[in-house]
């Protein structure tokens, strides 16, 4: 599948900001089933984007601009080829052993209730790691409600689990926390998902990856109850949302901020694809 993306993030301020600095994780890397044809990140301000990599090998762009800033737009245009390998992520850049991804963060602490939930699911699968992960993915999808008002960016996995509601970020955190509670390496993934019900989206997407011996890393999307396929653009990984967030930074001043995000993602089958 060939996917074409345009992603614009537009900030407006009632009172101009005196300055801003941001780090962007908006550029995907190539791996066995993901091949970037072209990709460009731009800002409509007098500043320079410095390309680098973070600790996990995610491609980053950092910029610092001086004010006054009354508006700021960050635009991504890209084209990428995606193949389907039954959810397996082959050939991805790895800087740490799988065991690193069993460590928790404040956002992915399982807590007692989520730990018990994971243990109950695992007991029903007789020690089969892959079967447990599929069951976990299906359970979150089936038992949780998608509700944009139920959580916020600082909601932990335990809090989202107690509410049984949230957005894709929360579903991914719950999956990661539950997997780690069973000592299965797991991590948070940010990127994009090609939806069939609409073309214009107001946010990117998030899912999880878990490590299975003899298979490697496998992507699970508990927000949709499936493994990743040719509809997913994998951009950044981290132990939680904060480590893989698409845009993160700070500003000086800038009261009355208004944020508008518009994502246009379309796909076409390549020659010879079914």
KATAKA-V446531 format. One record per residue. N is the residue number from 1. SS is DSSP state (h for helix, s for strand, l for the rest). BURIAL is 1 if it has 16 or more other C-alpha atoms within 10 Angstrom, else 0. D_LAST is the distance of its C-alpha to the last C-alpha in whole Angstrom. Layout:
# KATAKA-V446531
n->N ss->SS burial->BURIAL d_last->D_LAST
n->N ss->SS burial->BURIAL d_last->D_LAST
This chain:
# KATAKA-V446531
n->1 ss->l burial->1 d_last->9
n->2 ss->s burial->1 d_last->13
n->3 ss->s burial->1 d_last->15
n->4 ss->s burial->1 d_last->19
n->5 ss->s burial->1 d_last->22
n->6 ss->s burial->1 d_last->25
n->7 ss->s burial->1 d_last->28
n->8 ss->s burial->1 d_last->31
n->9 ss->s burial->1 d_last->34
n->10 ss->s burial->1 d_last->37
n->11 ss->s burial->1 d_last->41
n->12 ss->s burial->1 d_last->44
n->13 ss->s burial->1 d_last->47
n->14 ss->s burial->0 d_last->50
n->15 ss->s burial->0 d_last->52
n->16 ss->s burial->1 d_last->51
n->17 ss->s burial->1 d_last->50
n->18 ss->s burial->0 d_last->52
n->19 ss->s burial->1 d_last->50
n->20 ss->s burial->1 d_last->46
n->21 ss->s burial->0 d_last->44
n->22 ss->s burial->1 d_last->41
n->23 ss->s burial->1 d_last->38
n->24 ss->s burial->1 d_last->35
n->25 ss->s burial->1 d_last->32
n->26 ss->s burial->1 d_last->29
n->27 ss->s burial->1 d_last->27
n->28 ss->l burial->1 d_last->25
n->29 ss->l burial->1 d_last->25
n->30 ss->l burial->1 d_last->22
n->31 ss->s burial->0 d_last->21
n->32 ss->l burial->0 d_last->19
n->33 ss->l burial->1 d_last->16
n->34 ss->s burial->1 d_last->17
n->35 ss->s burial->1 d_last->18
n->36 ss->s burial->1 d_last->21
n->37 ss->s burial->0 d_last->21
n->38 ss->s burial->0 d_last->24
n->39 ss->s burial->1 d_last->26
n->40 ss->s burial->0 d_last->29
n->41 ss->s burial->1 d_last->31
n->42 ss->s burial->0 d_last->35
n->43 ss->s burial->1 d_last->38
n->44 ss->l burial->0 d_last->40
n->45 ss->l burial->1 d_last->43
n->46 ss->l burial->0 d_last->45
n->47 ss->l burial->0 d_last->44
n->48 ss->l burial->0 d_last->42
n->49 ss->l burial->1 d_last->39
n->50 ss->s burial->0 d_last->40
n->51 ss->s burial->0 d_last->37
n->52 ss->s burial->0 d_last->37
n->53 ss->s burial->0 d_last->35
n->54 ss->l burial->0 d_last->37
n->55 ss->l burial->0 d_last->38
n->56 ss->l burial->1 d_last->34
n->57 ss->l burial->1 d_last->33
n->58 ss->l burial->1 d_last->31
n->59 ss->s burial->1 d_last->31
n->60 ss->s burial->1 d_last->34
n->61 ss->s burial->1 d_last->36
n->62 ss->s burial->1 d_last->39
n->63 ss->s burial->1 d_last->42
n->64 ss->s burial->1 d_last->45
n->65 ss->s burial->1 d_last->47
n->66 ss->s burial->0 d_last->50
n->67 ss->s burial->1 d_last->51
n->68 ss->s burial->0 d_last->52
n->69 ss->s burial->1 d_last->48
n->70 ss->s burial->1 d_last->48
n->71 ss->s burial->1 d_last->44
n->72 ss->s burial->1 d_last->41
n->73 ss->s burial->1 d_last->38
n->74 ss->s burial->1 d_last->35
n->75 ss->s burial->1 d_last->32
n->76 ss->s burial->1 d_last->29
n->77 ss->s burial->1 d_last->26
n->78 ss->s burial->1 d_last->23
n->79 ss->s burial->1 d_last->20
n->80 ss->s burial->1 d_last->18
n->81 ss->s burial->1 d_last->14
n->82 ss->s burial->1 d_last->13
n->83 ss->l burial->1 d_last->11
n->84 ss->l burial->1 d_last->11
n->85 ss->l burial->0 d_last->14
n->86 ss->l burial->0 d_last->15
n->87 ss->l burial->1 d_last->17
n->88 ss->s burial->1 d_last->19
n->89 ss->l burial->1 d_last->20
n->90 ss->l burial->0 d_last->21
n->91 ss->l burial->0 d_last->23
n->92 ss->l burial->0 d_last->25
n->93 ss->l burial->0 d_last->28
n->94 ss->l burial->0 d_last->31
n->95 ss->l burial->0 d_last->34
n->96 ss->l burial->0 d_last->36
n->97 ss->l burial->0 d_last->35
n->98 ss->h burial->1 d_last->33
n->99 ss->h burial->0 d_last->37
n->100 ss->h burial->0 d_last->38
n->101 ss->h burial->1 d_last->35
n->102 ss->h burial->1 d_last->37
n->103 ss->l burial->1 d_last->40
n->104 ss->l burial->1 d_last->40
n->105 ss->l burial->0 d_last->41
n->106 ss->h burial->0 d_last->43
n->107 ss->h burial->1 d_last->40
n->108 ss->h burial->1 d_last->38
n->109 ss->l burial->1 d_last->41
n->110 ss->l burial->1 d_last->40
n->111 ss->h burial->0 d_last->44
n->112 ss->h burial->0 d_last->45
n->113 ss->h burial->0 d_last->43
n->114 ss->h burial->1 d_last->40
n->115 ss->h burial->1 d_last->41
n->116 ss->h burial->0 d_last->42
n->117 ss->h burial->1 d_last->39
n->118 ss->h burial->1 d_last->37
n->119 ss->h burial->1 d_last->39
n->120 ss->h burial->0 d_last->39
n->121 ss->h burial->1 d_last->35
n->122 ss->h burial->1 d_last->36
n->123 ss->h burial->0 d_last->38
n->124 ss->l burial->0 d_last->36
n->125 ss->l burial->0 d_last->33
n->126 ss->l burial->0 d_last->36
n->127 ss->l burial->0 d_last->35
n->128 ss->l burial->0 d_last->32
n->129 ss->h burial->1 d_last->31
n->130 ss->h burial->1 d_last->27
n->131 ss->h burial->0 d_last->28
n->132 ss->h burial->1 d_last->30
n->133 ss->h burial->1 d_last->28
n->134 ss->h burial->0 d_last->25
n->135 ss->h burial->1 d_last->28
n->136 ss->h burial->1 d_last->30
n->137 ss->h burial->1 d_last->26
n->138 ss->h burial->1 d_last->26
n->139 ss->h burial->1 d_last->30
n->140 ss->h burial->1 d_last->30
n->141 ss->h burial->1 d_last->27
n->142 ss->h burial->0 d_last->29
n->143 ss->h burial->0 d_last->33
n->144 ss->l burial->1 d_last->33
n->145 ss->s burial->1 d_last->33
n->146 ss->s burial->0 d_last->31
n->147 ss->l burial->0 d_last->35
n->148 ss->l burial->0 d_last->35
n->149 ss->l burial->0 d_last->39
n->150 ss->l burial->0 d_last->39
n->151 ss->l burial->1 d_last->39
n->152 ss->l burial->0 d_last->39
n->153 ss->l burial->0 d_last->38
n->154 ss->l burial->0 d_last->41
n->155 ss->l burial->1 d_last->40
n->156 ss->l burial->1 d_last->40
n->157 ss->h burial->1 d_last->38
n->158 ss->h burial->1 d_last->41
n->159 ss->h burial->1 d_last->42
n->160 ss->h burial->1 d_last->38
n->161 ss->h burial->1 d_last->38
n->162 ss->h burial->0 d_last->42
n->163 ss->h burial->0 d_last->40
n->164 ss->l burial->1 d_last->37
n->165 ss->s burial->1 d_last->36
n->166 ss->s burial->1 d_last->34
n->167 ss->l burial->1 d_last->31
n->168 ss->h burial->1 d_last->29
n->169 ss->h burial->1 d_last->31
n->170 ss->h burial->1 d_last->33
n->171 ss->h burial->1 d_last->30
n->172 ss->h burial->1 d_last->30
n->173 ss->h burial->1 d_last->33
n->174 ss->h burial->1 d_last->34
n->175 ss->h burial->1 d_last->31
n->176 ss->h burial->1 d_last->32
n->177 ss->h burial->1 d_last->36
n->178 ss->h burial->1 d_last->35
n->179 ss->h burial->1 d_last->33
n->180 ss->h burial->1 d_last->36
n->181 ss->h burial->1 d_last->39
n->182 ss->l burial->0 d_last->37
n->183 ss->l burial->0 d_last->38
n->184 ss->l burial->1 d_last->34
n->185 ss->l burial->1 d_last->33
n->186 ss->s burial->1 d_last->31
n->187 ss->s burial->1 d_last->31
n->188 ss->s burial->1 d_last->30
n->189 ss->s burial->1 d_last->27
n->190 ss->s burial->1 d_last->27
n->191 ss->s burial->1 d_last->24
n->192 ss->s burial->1 d_last->22
n->193 ss->s burial->1 d_last->19
n->194 ss->l burial->1 d_last->17
n->195 ss->l burial->0 d_last->18
n->196 ss->l burial->0 d_last->17
n->197 ss->l burial->0 d_last->20
n->198 ss->l burial->0 d_last->22
n->199 ss->l burial->0 d_last->22
n->200 ss->s burial->0 d_last->25
n->201 ss->s burial->1 d_last->26
n->202 ss->l burial->0 d_last->29
n->203 ss->l burial->0 d_last->29
n->204 ss->l burial->1 d_last->26
n->205 ss->s burial->1 d_last->25
n->206 ss->s burial->1 d_last->26
n->207 ss->s burial->1 d_last->25
n->208 ss->s burial->1 d_last->26
n->209 ss->s burial->1 d_last->26
n->210 ss->s burial->1 d_last->28
n->211 ss->s burial->1 d_last->28
n->212 ss->s burial->1 d_last->28
n->213 ss->l burial->0 d_last->30
n->214 ss->l burial->0 d_last->28
n->215 ss->l burial->0 d_last->25
n->216 ss->s burial->0 d_last->26
n->217 ss->s burial->1 d_last->25
n->218 ss->s burial->1 d_last->22
n->219 ss->s burial->1 d_last->22
n->220 ss->s burial->1 d_last->23
n->221 ss->s burial->1 d_last->23
n->222 ss->l burial->1 d_last->25
n->223 ss->l burial->1 d_last->25
n->224 ss->l burial->1 d_last->22
n->225 ss->l burial->1 d_last->22
n->226 ss->s burial->1 d_last->19
n->227 ss->s burial->1 d_last->18
n->228 ss->l burial->1 d_last->17
n->229 ss->l burial->1 d_last->13
n->230 ss->l burial->1 d_last->11
n->231 ss->l burial->1 d_last->14
n->232 ss->s burial->1 d_last->17
n->233 ss->s burial->1 d_last->19
n->234 ss->s burial->1 d_last->22
n->235 ss->s burial->1 d_last->25
n->236 ss->s burial->1 d_last->28
n->237 ss->s burial->1 d_last->29
n->238 ss->s burial->1 d_last->33
n->239 ss->l burial->1 d_last->35
n->240 ss->l burial->1 d_last->35
n->241 ss->h burial->1 d_last->34
n->242 ss->h burial->0 d_last->37
n->243 ss->h burial->1 d_last->36
n->244 ss->h burial->1 d_last->32
n->245 ss->l burial->1 d_last->33
n->246 ss->l burial->1 d_last->32
n->247 ss->s burial->1 d_last->35
n->248 ss->s burial->0 d_last->38
n->249 ss->s burial->0 d_last->42
n->250 ss->s burial->0 d_last->45
n->251 ss->s burial->1 d_last->47
n->252 ss->s burial->0 d_last->51
n->253 ss->s burial->1 d_last->52
n->254 ss->l burial->1 d_last->50
n->255 ss->l burial->0 d_last->51
n->256 ss->l burial->0 d_last->49
n->257 ss->s burial->0 d_last->45
n->258 ss->s burial->0 d_last->43
n->259 ss->s burial->0 d_last->39
n->260 ss->s burial->0 d_last->36
n->261 ss->s burial->1 d_last->33
n->262 ss->s burial->1 d_last->30
n->263 ss->s burial->1 d_last->26
n->264 ss->s burial->1 d_last->24
n->265 ss->s burial->1 d_last->20
n->266 ss->s burial->1 d_last->17
n->267 ss->s burial->1 d_last->13
n->268 ss->s burial->0 d_last->11
n->269 ss->l burial->0 d_last->8
n->270 ss->l burial->0 d_last->9
n->271 ss->l burial->0 d_last->9
n->272 ss->l burial->0 d_last->7
n->273 ss->l burial->0 d_last->4
n->274 ss->l burial->0 d_last->0
